[in-house]
Amino acid sequence: MITHYEDTKSNTLFSQLINLKQKGSMVEHTEDFQKLNIRVNDILEEYRIYVFIGTLKDNIQDEVHLWEPDSLENAFRLARKIESKIMVTKKPTTYNYKDGTVVALSLP
């Protein structure tokens, strides 16, 4: 796939797309991915899905890959759901400097 783009004007856009890495939320990342994705031509949907999954944070990437999305839109939706699940299951913690322990915060 990369060889196909080596000698074309799209190379820069394609390189930016495959080198994109999720830094913020899935909503932000999906927007960033789509901005580049719509400008890159001649890539099959299955490769776009593969490239998108590769740009995700590791913990999200692994789960999305397991579900084997059949469209880019499904990959976006799965990634958002997985991110939400991860956010809900994260327990707030605090560090106790006296004895070095980490404890869960109790919320009112």
GUDRENGU-388738 format. One record per atom (N, C-alpha, C, CB): residue number from 1; atom name; x, y, z. Coordinates in nm, 2 decimals. Glycine has a CB too. Layout:
# residues N
  nr atom      u      v      w
 NUM   CA      X      Y      Z
...
This chain:
# residues 108
  nr atom      u      v      w
   1    N   0.08  -0.12   0.00
   1   CA   0.00   0.00   0.00
   1    C   0.09   0.13   0.00
   1   CB  -0.10   0.00   0.12
   2    N   0.19   0.13   0.08
   2   CA   0.28   0.25   0.09
   2    C   0.35   0.26  -0.04
   2   CB   0.38   0.23   0.20
   3    N   0.39   0.16  -0.11
   3   CA   0.46   0.16  -0.24
   3    C   0.37   0.24  -0.34
   3   CB   0.49   0.02  -0.29
   4    N   0.24   0.21  -0.33
   4   CA   0.15   0.28  -0.43
   4    C   0.15   0.43  -0.42
   4   CB   0.01   0.23  -0.40
   5    N   0.18   0.48  -0.30
   5   CA   0.18   0.62  -0.28
   5    C   0.32   0.69  -0.28
   5   CB   0.12   0.65  -0.14
   6    N   0.42   0.61  -0.30
   6   CA   0.56   0.67  -0.30
   6    C   0.58   0.78  -0.40
   6   CB   0.66   0.56  -0.32
   7    N   0.53   0.77  -0.52
   7   CA   0.56   0.86  -0.62
   7    C   0.44   0.96  -0.65
   7   CB   0.60   0.79  -0.75
   8    N   0.35   0.97  -0.57
   8   CA   0.23   1.05  -0.59
   8    C   0.23   1.17  -0.50
   8   CB   0.10   0.97  -0.58
   9    N   0.15   1.27  -0.54
   9   CA   0.13   1.39  -0.46
   9    C   0.06   1.36  -0.33
   9   CB   0.04   1.49  -0.53
  10    N  -0.02   1.25  -0.32
  10   CA  -0.09   1.21  -0.21
  10    C   0.00   1.15  -0.10
  10   CB  -0.20   1.10  -0.24
  11    N   0.12   1.13  -0.13
  11   CA   0.21   1.07  -0.03
  11    C   0.22   1.14   0.10
  11   CB   0.35   1.06  -0.09
  12    N   0.23   1.27   0.10
  12   CA   0.23   1.35   0.22
  12    C   0.11   1.33   0.30
  12   CB   0.25   1.50   0.19
  13    N  -0.01   1.34   0.24
  13   CA  -0.14   1.32   0.31
  13    C  -0.15   1.18   0.36
  13   CB  -0.26   1.35   0.22
  14    N  -0.11   1.08   0.28
  14   CA  -0.12   0.94   0.32
  14    C  -0.02   0.92   0.44
  14   CB  -0.08   0.85   0.21
  15    N   0.10   0.97   0.43
  15   CA   0.19   0.96   0.55
  15    C   0.14   1.02   0.67
  15   CB   0.33   1.02   0.51
  16    N   0.08   1.14   0.66
  16   CA   0.02   1.20   0.77
  16    C  -0.09   1.12   0.83
  16   CB  -0.04   1.34   0.74
  17    N  -0.17   1.05   0.75
  17   CA  -0.28   0.97   0.79
  17    C  -0.23   0.85   0.87
  17   CB  -0.37   0.92   0.67
  18    N  -0.13   0.78   0.82
  18   CA  -0.08   0.66   0.88
  18    C   0.00   0.69   1.01
  18   CB   0.00   0.57   0.79
  19    N   0.05   0.81   1.01
  19   CA   0.14   0.85   1.13
  19    C   0.06   0.92   1.24
  19   CB   0.25   0.94   1.08
  20    N  -0.07   0.95   1.21
  20   CA  -0.16   1.01   1.31
  20    C  -0.17   0.93   1.43
  20   CB  -0.30   1.04   1.25
  21    N  -0.16   0.99   1.55
  21   CA  -0.18   0.92   1.68
  21    C  -0.28   0.99   1.76
  21   CB  -0.04   0.90   1.75
  22    N  -0.36   0.91   1.83
  22   CA  -0.47   0.97   1.92
  22    C  -0.40   1.03   2.04
  22   CB  -0.57   0.86   1.96
  23    N  -0.43   1.16   2.06
  23   CA  -0.38   1.23   2.18
  23    C  -0.49   1.27   2.27
  23   CB  -0.30   1.35   2.13
  24    N  -0.60   1.30   2.22
  24   CA  -0.72   1.34   2.30
  24    C  -0.83   1.24   2.30
  24   CB  -0.77   1.48   2.25
  25    N  -0.95   1.30   2.30
  25   CA  -1.07   1.21   2.30
  25    C  -1.09   1.15   2.17
  25   CB  -1.19   1.29   2.35
  26    N  -1.18   1.05   2.17
  26   CA  -1.21   0.98   2.04
  26    C  -1.28   1.08   1.95
  26   CB  -1.30   0.86   2.07
  27    N  -1.37   1.17   2.00
  27   CA  -1.44   1.26   1.91
  27    C  -1.34   1.35   1.84
  27   CB  -1.53   1.35   2.00
  28    N  -1.24   1.40   1.91
  28   CA  -1.13   1.48   1.85
  28    C  -1.05   1.40   1.75
  28   CB  -1.04   1.54   1.96
  29    N  -1.02   1.28   1.79
  29   CA  -0.93   1.20   1.70
  29    C  -1.00   1.16   1.58
  29   CB  -0.89   1.07   1.78
  30    N  -1.13   1.13   1.59
  30   CA  -1.21   1.09   1.47
  30    C  -1.22   1.21   1.37
  30   CB  -1.35   1.04   1.51
  31    N  -1.24   1.33   1.43
  31   CA  -1.24   1.45   1.34
  31    C  -1.10   1.47   1.27
  31   CB  -1.27   1.57   1.42
  32    N  -0.99   1.45   1.35
  32   CA  -0.86   1.47   1.29
  32    C  -0.84   1.36   1.18
  32   CB  -0.75   1.45   1.39
  33    N  -0.88   1.24   1.21
  33   CA  -0.86   1.13   1.11
  33    C  -0.94   1.16   0.98
  33   CB  -0.90   0.99   1.17
  34    N  -1.07   1.20   1.00
  34   CA  -1.15   1.23   0.89
  34    C  -1.10   1.34   0.80
  34   CB  -1.30   1.26   0.94
  35    N  -1.05   1.44   0.86
  35   CA  -0.99   1.55   0.78
  35    C  -0.89   1.51   0.68
  35   CB  -0.93   1.66   0.87
  36    N  -0.80   1.41   0.73
  36   CA  -0.70   1.36   0.64
  36    C  -0.76   1.25   0.54
  36   CB  -0.58   1.30   0.72
  37    N  -0.84   1.17   0.60
  37   CA  -0.90   1.05   0.53
  37    C  -0.97   1.10   0.40
  37   CB  -0.99   0.98   0.62
  38    N  -1.05   1.20   0.41
  38   CA  -1.13   1.25   0.29
  38    C  -1.04   1.30   0.18
  38   CB  -1.23   1.35   0.33
  39    N  -0.92   1.34   0.21
  39   CA  -0.83   1.39   0.11
  39    C  -0.73   1.29   0.05
  39   CB  -0.74   1.50   0.18
  40    N  -0.74   1.16   0.10
  40   CA  -0.65   1.06   0.05
  40    C  -0.74   0.97  -0.04
  40   CB  -0.59   0.97   0.16
  41    N  -0.70   0.95  -0.16
  41   CA  -0.78   0.87  -0.26
  41    C  -0.73   0.73  -0.28
  41   CB  -0.79   0.94  -0.39
  42    N  -0.81   0.65  -0.34
  42   CA  -0.76   0.51  -0.38
  42    C  -0.72   0.42  -0.27
  42   CB  -0.65   0.53  -0.48
  43    N  -0.78   0.43  -0.16
  43   CA  -0.76   0.33  -0.05
  43    C  -0.89   0.26  -0.03
  43   CB  -0.70   0.40   0.08
  44    N  -0.88   0.13  -0.03
  44   CA  -1.00   0.04   0.00
  44    C  -1.04   0.07   0.14
  44   CB  -0.97  -0.11  -0.02
  45    N  -1.17   0.05   0.16
  45   CA  -1.23   0.06   0.30
  45    C  -1.16  -0.02   0.40
  45   CB  -1.38   0.03   0.29
  46    N  -1.13  -0.15   0.37
  46   CA  -1.07  -0.23   0.47
  46    C  -0.93  -0.18   0.51
  46   CB  -1.05  -0.37   0.41
  47    N  -0.86  -0.11   0.42
  47   CA  -0.73  -0.05   0.46
  47    C  -0.75   0.07   0.55
  47   CB  -0.65  -0.02   0.34
  48    N  -0.86   0.15   0.52
  48   CA  -0.89   0.27   0.60
  48    C  -0.92   0.23   0.74
  48   CB  -1.01   0.35   0.53
  49    N  -0.99   0.12   0.75
  49   CA  -1.03   0.07   0.89
  49    C  -0.90   0.03   0.96
  49   CB  -1.12  -0.06   0.88
  50    N  -0.81  -0.05   0.89
  50   CA  -0.69  -0.09   0.95
  50    C  -0.60   0.03   0.99
  50   CB  -0.61  -0.18   0.85
  51    N  -0.59   0.13   0.90
  51   CA  -0.51   0.25   0.94
  51    C  -0.57   0.32   1.06
  51   CB  -0.51   0.34   0.81
  52    N  -0.71   0.34   1.06
  52   CA  -0.77   0.40   1.17
  52    C  -0.74   0.33   1.30
  52   CB  -0.92   0.41   1.15
  53    N  -0.76   0.20   1.30
  53   CA  -0.74   0.13   1.43
  53    C  -0.59   0.15   1.47
  53   CB  -0.77  -0.02   1.41
  54    N  -0.50   0.15   1.38
  54   CA  -0.36   0.17   1.41
  54    C  -0.33   0.30   1.47
  54   CB  -0.27   0.15   1.29
  55    N  -0.41   0.40   1.46
  55   CA  -0.39   0.54   1.51
  55    C  -0.44   0.56   1.65
  55   CB  -0.45   0.64   1.42
  56    N  -0.51   0.46   1.70
  56   CA  -0.58   0.47   1.83
  56    C  -0.48   0.44   1.95
  56   CB  -0.69   0.37   1.84
  57    N  -0.52   0.49   2.07
  57   CA  -0.44   0.46   2.19
  57    C  -0.44   0.31   2.20
  57   CB  -0.50   0.53   2.31
  58    N  -0.34   0.25   2.26
  58   CA  -0.32   0.10   2.26
  58    C  -0.44   0.03   2.33
  58   CB  -0.20   0.07   2.34
  59    N  -0.49   0.09   2.44
  59   CA  -0.59   0.02   2.51
  59    C  -0.72   0.02   2.43
  59   CB  -0.62   0.08   2.65
  60    N  -0.75   0.12   2.35
  60   CA  -0.87   0.12   2.27
  60    C  -0.84   0.04   2.14
  60   CB  -0.90   0.27   2.23
  61    N  -0.72   0.05   2.08
  61   CA  -0.69  -0.02   1.96
  61    C  -0.71  -0.17   1.98
  61   CB  -0.54   0.01   1.93
  62    N  -0.66  -0.22   2.08
  62   CA  -0.67  -0.37   2.10
  62    C  -0.81  -0.42   2.10
  62   CB  -0.61  -0.41   2.24
  63    N  -0.90  -0.35   2.17
  63   CA  -1.04  -0.39   2.18
  63    C  -1.11  -0.37   2.04
  63   CB  -1.12  -0.31   2.28
  64    N  -1.09  -0.26   1.98
  64   CA  -1.15  -0.23   1.85
  64    C  -1.11  -0.34   1.75
  64   CB  -1.12  -0.09   1.79
  65    N  -0.98  -0.38   1.75
  65   CA  -0.93  -0.48   1.66
  65    C  -1.00  -0.61   1.69
  65   CB  -0.78  -0.49   1.68
  66    N  -1.03  -0.65   1.81
  66   CA  -1.09  -0.77   1.85
  66    C  -1.23  -0.78   1.79
  66   CB  -1.10  -0.79   2.00
  67    N  -1.30  -0.67   1.78
  67   CA  -1.44  -0.67   1.73
  67    C  -1.45  -0.68   1.58
  67   CB  -1.51  -0.55   1.78
  68    N  -1.34  -0.66   1.51
  68   CA  -1.33  -0.67   1.36
  68    C  -1.44  -0.59   1.29
  68   CB  -1.34  -0.81   1.32
  69    N  -1.44  -0.45   1.31
  69   CA  -1.54  -0.37   1.24
  69    C  -1.53  -0.39   1.09
  69   CB  -1.52  -0.22   1.28
  70    N  -1.65  -0.39   1.03
  70   CA  -1.66  -0.41   0.88
  70    C  -1.68  -0.28   0.80
  70   CB  -1.78  -0.50   0.85
  71    N  -1.68  -0.17   0.87
  71   CA  -1.68  -0.04   0.80
  71    C  -1.61   0.06   0.89
  71   CB  -1.82   0.01   0.77
  72    N  -1.56   0.17   0.83
  72   CA  -1.49   0.27   0.90
  72    C  -1.59   0.34   1.00
  72   CB  -1.44   0.38   0.80
  73    N  -1.71   0.35   0.97
  73   CA  -1.81   0.41   1.06
  73    C  -1.83   0.32   1.18
  73   CB  -1.95   0.43   0.98
  74    N  -1.83   0.19   1.16
  74   CA  -1.84   0.10   1.27
  74    C  -1.72   0.11   1.36
  74   CB  -1.86  -0.05   1.22
  75    N  -1.60   0.12   1.30
  75   CA  -1.48   0.14   1.38
  75    C  -1.48   0.26   1.46
  75   CB  -1.36   0.14   1.28
  76    N  -1.53   0.37   1.41
  76   CA  -1.55   0.50   1.48
  76    C  -1.64   0.48   1.60
  76   CB  -1.60   0.61   1.39
  77    N  -1.75   0.41   1.58
  77   CA  -1.86   0.39   1.68
  77    C  -1.80   0.30   1.79
  77   CB  -1.98   0.33   1.62
  78    N  -1.74   0.19   1.75
  78   CA  -1.68   0.10   1.85
  78    C  -1.57   0.17   1.94
  78   CB  -1.61  -0.02   1.78
  79    N  -1.49   0.25   1.87
  79   CA  -1.38   0.32   1.95
  79    C  -1.44   0.42   2.05
  79   CB  -1.29   0.40   1.85
  80    N  -1.55   0.49   2.01
  80   CA  -1.61   0.58   2.11
  80    C  -1.67   0.50   2.22
  80   CB  -1.72   0.66   2.03
  81    N  -1.74   0.39   2.19
  81   CA  -1.80   0.31   2.30
  81    C  -1.69   0.25   2.39
  81   CB  -1.88   0.19   2.24
  82    N  -1.59   0.21   2.34
  82   CA  -1.48   0.15   2.42
  82    C  -1.42   0.26   2.51
  82   CB  -1.37   0.08   2.33
  83    N  -1.39   0.38   2.45
  83   CA  -1.34   0.49   2.53
  83    C  -1.44   0.52   2.64
  83   CB  -1.32   0.61   2.44
  84    N  -1.57   0.52   2.61
  84   CA  -1.66   0.55   2.72
  84    C  -1.66   0.45   2.83
  84   CB  -1.81   0.56   2.66
  85    N  -1.65   0.32   2.79
  85   CA  -1.64   0.21   2.89
  85    C  -1.52   0.23   2.97
  85   CB  -1.64   0.08   2.82
  86    N  -1.41   0.26   2.91
  86   CA  -1.28   0.28   2.99
  86    C  -1.29   0.39   3.09
  86   CB  -1.16   0.30   2.89
  87    N  -1.35   0.50   3.04
  87   CA  -1.37   0.62   3.13
  87    C  -1.46   0.59   3.25
  87   CB  -1.43   0.74   3.05
  88    N  -1.56   0.51   3.23
  88   CA  -1.66   0.47   3.34
  88    C  -1.59   0.38   3.44
  88   CB  -1.78   0.41   3.28
  89    N  -1.51   0.29   3.39
  89   CA  -1.45   0.19   3.47
  89    C  -1.33   0.23   3.55
  89   CB  -1.42   0.06   3.40
  90    N  -1.27   0.35   3.51
  90   CA  -1.16   0.40   3.58
  90    C  -1.21   0.46   3.71
  90   CB  -1.09   0.52   3.50
  91    N  -1.14   0.41   3.82
  91   CA  -1.17   0.46   3.95
  91    C  -1.08   0.58   3.99
  91   CB  -1.17   0.35   4.06
  92    N  -1.13   0.69   4.04
  92   CA  -1.04   0.79   4.08
  92    C  -0.95   0.74   4.20
  92   CB  -1.12   0.92   4.12
  93    N  -0.83   0.78   4.19
  93   CA  -0.74   0.73   4.30
  93    C  -0.66   0.85   4.36
  93   CB  -0.64   0.62   4.25
  94    N  -0.61   0.83   4.47
  94   CA  -0.53   0.94   4.53
  94    C  -0.40   0.87   4.59
  94   CB  -0.60   1.02   4.64
  95    N  -0.29   0.94   4.60
  95   CA  -0.17   0.89   4.65
  95    C  -0.15   0.94   4.79
  95   CB  -0.05   0.93   4.56
  96    N  -0.13   0.85   4.89
  96   CA  -0.10   0.88   5.03
  96    C   0.05   0.89   5.04
  96   CB  -0.16   0.77   5.12
  97    N   0.09   1.02   5.06
  97   CA   0.23   1.04   5.07
  97    C   0.30   0.99   5.20
  97   CB   0.26   1.19   5.06
  98    N   0.22   0.97   5.30
  98   CA   0.28   0.92   5.43
  98    C   0.33   0.78   5.42
  98   CB   0.17   0.93   5.54
  99    N   0.24   0.69   5.36
  99   CA   0.29   0.55   5.36
  99    C   0.30   0.50   5.22
  99   CB   0.19   0.47   5.43
 100    N   0.28   0.58   5.12
 100   CA   0.31   0.54   4.98
 100    C   0.20   0.46   4.91
 100   CB   0.43   0.46   4.97
 101    N   0.08   0.45   4.98
 101   CA  -0.03   0.37   4.92
 101    C  -0.11   0.45   4.82
 101   CB  -0.11   0.31   5.03
 102    N  -0.18   0.38   4.73
 102   CA  -0.27   0.44   4.64
 102    C  -0.41   0.38   4.68
 102   CB  -0.24   0.41   4.49
 103    N  -0.50   0.47   4.70
 103   CA  -0.64   0.43   4.75
 103    C  -0.74   0.50   4.66
 103   CB  -0.66   0.47   4.89
 104    N  -0.86   0.43   4.64
 104   CA  -0.97   0.48   4.56
 104    C  -1.03   0.59   4.64
 104   CB  -1.07   0.37   4.53
 105    N  -1.07   0.70   4.57
 105   CA  -1.14   0.81   4.64
 105    C  -1.29   0.76   4.66
 105   CB  -1.14   0.94   4.55
 106    N  -1.34   0.80   4.78
 106   CA  -1.48   0.77   4.80
 106    C  -1.56   0.90   4.76
 106   CB  -1.51   0.73   4.94
 107    N  -1.65   0.88   4.67
 107   CA  -1.73   0.99   4.62
 107    C  -1.86   1.00   4.71
 107   CB  -1.77   0.98   4.47
 108    N  -1.91   1.12   4.74
 108   CA  -2.03   1.14   4.82
 108    C  -2.15   1.09   4.75
 108   CB  -2.05   1.28   4.85
